[in-house]
Amino acid sequence: MGKNIFLLPALIISVVVLALHLLALEYFLYWTYGWFDLLIHALAGAMIGFISVWVLSRSKSIFSVKPFKFFLIIFITTSLISISWEIFEFIFGLTFTSLNYVQDTILDIVMTVLGGMTVFLYLVFISKFFLKEKPNVE
């Protein structure tokens, strides 16, 4: 299995996130639908998760990594990037909800991390059902 197998989903999700973000700005979807921002954060978390796994696969055999290490890598990476993004938004005045800012920020971070954890669950699923060594029947 090629190491770029984890990069392709990240690129596809990146294009989807960009397209949805541009549509949201054009048609005021962030302000019309409160859940739309959460969708974008979850997709971004999945993108970060796939990129994290891809970077890890470039440095070592992906199949020798224990599941808990995958979990930690994806969890920590998505958390740090999400928190950094929220700080960036705050510093540059890109936050649009002043009344519930803290609640909105926490929910954004949680959704990003959940998007990353979806990638972890996907990896667990494919490793259990598709990557098992076939028993020697001879």
FENZITA-V930801 format. One record per residue. N is the residue number from 0. RES is the residue in one letter. SS is DSSP state (A for helix, B for strand, O for the rest). PSI is psi in whole degrees, -180 to 180 (none if undefined). OMEGA is omega in radians with two decimals (none if undefined). Layout:
N,RES,SS,PSI,OMEGA  N,RES,SS,PSI,OMEGA
This chain:
0,M,O,128,-3.11  1,G,O,151,-3.12  2,K,O,-19,-3.14  3,N,O,0,3.14  4,I,A,-24,3.12  5,F,A,-19,3.14  6,L,A,-37,-3.12  7,L,A,-49,3.09  8,P,A,-37,3.12  9,A,A,-42,3.13  10,L,A,-42,3.12  11,I,A,-47,3.13  12,I,A,-37,3.11  13,S,A,-45,3.13  14,V,A,-42,3.13  15,V,A,-45,3.13  16,V,A,-45,3.12  17,L,A,-47,-3.14  18,A,A,-46,3.13  19,L,A,-38,3.12  20,H,A,-45,3.12  21,L,A,-41,3.07  22,L,A,-40,-3.13  23,A,A,-39,3.11  24,L,A,-41,-3.12  25,E,A,-40,-3.03  26,Y,A,16,3.06  27,F,O,37,-3.08  28,L,A,-31,3.11  29,Y,A,-33,-3.10  30,W,A,-27,-3.14  31,T,A,-42,-3.10  32,Y,O,110,-3.10  33,G,O,-27,-3.10  34,W,O,-14,-3.03  35,F,A,-40,3.11  36,D,A,-37,3.14  37,L,A,-38,3.08  38,L,A,-46,-3.14  39,I,A,-42,3.12  40,H,A,-41,3.12  41,A,A,-43,3.11  42,L,A,-41,3.10  43,A,A,-37,3.08  44,G,A,-41,3.09  45,A,A,-41,3.11  46,M,A,-46,3.12  47,I,A,-40,3.12  48,G,A,-47,3.13  49,F,A,-39,3.11  50,I,A,-40,3.10  51,S,A,-46,-3.14  52,V,A,-39,3.12  53,W,A,-45,3.12  54,V,A,-43,3.11  55,L,A,-40,-3.12  56,S,A,-23,3.12  57,R,A,-24,-3.05  58,S,A,-22,-3.13  59,K,O,172,3.11  60,S,O,119,-3.07  61,I,A,-28,-3.06  62,F,A,-9,3.11  63,S,A,-4,-3.11  64,V,O,132,3.12  65,K,O,148,-3.12  66,P,A,-39,-3.12  67,F,A,-34,3.10  68,K,A,-41,3.04  69,F,A,-47,-3.14  70,F,A,-50,-3.12  71,L,A,-44,-3.12  72,I,A,-48,-3.13  73,I,A,-44,-3.13  74,F,A,-49,-3.10  75,I,A,-44,-3.12  76,T,A,-48,-3.13  77,T,A,-37,3.12  78,S,A,-49,-3.10  79,L,A,-44,-3.13  80,I,A,-40,3.13  81,S,A,-45,3.11  82,I,A,-41,3.10  83,S,A,-41,3.13  84,W,A,-43,-3.13  85,E,A,-37,3.07  86,I,A,-43,3.09  87,F,A,-48,3.13  88,E,A,-42,-3.12  89,F,A,-47,-3.10  90,I,A,-40,-3.08  91,F,O,12,3.04  92,G,O,34,-3.13  93,L,O,10,3.12  94,T,O,136,-3.04  95,F,O,-9,-3.13  96,T,O,102,-3.10  97,S,O,-27,-3.10  98,L,O,-48,-3.09  99,N,O,43,-3.02  100,Y,A,-48,-3.08  101,V,A,-46,3.13  102,Q,A,-44,3.14  103,D,A,-42,-3.14  104,T,A,-45,3.13  105,I,A,-43,3.13  106,L,A,-39,3.08  107,D,A,-45,3.14  108,I,A,-44,3.13  109,V,A,-44,-3.13  110,M,A,-37,3.09  111,T,A,-45,3.13  112,V,A,-40,3.09  113,L,A,-37,3.05  114,G,A,-41,3.08  115,G,A,-39,3.13  116,M,A,-26,3.04  117,T,A,-39,3.08  118,V,A,-42,3.10  119,F,A,-47,3.13  120,L,A,-37,3.08  121,Y,A,-45,3.13  122,L,A,-41,3.09  123,V,A,-44,-3.13  124,F,A,-51,-3.09  125,I,A,-31,3.13  126,S,A,-33,-3.13  127,K,A,-36,-2.99  128,F,A,-22,-3.05  129,F,O,-19,-3.04  130,L,O,9,3.11  131,K,O,144,3.04  132,E,O,137,3.11  133,K,O,136,3.13  134,P,O,146,3.11  135,N,O,114,-3.04  136,V,O,-11,-3.07  137,E,O,none,none
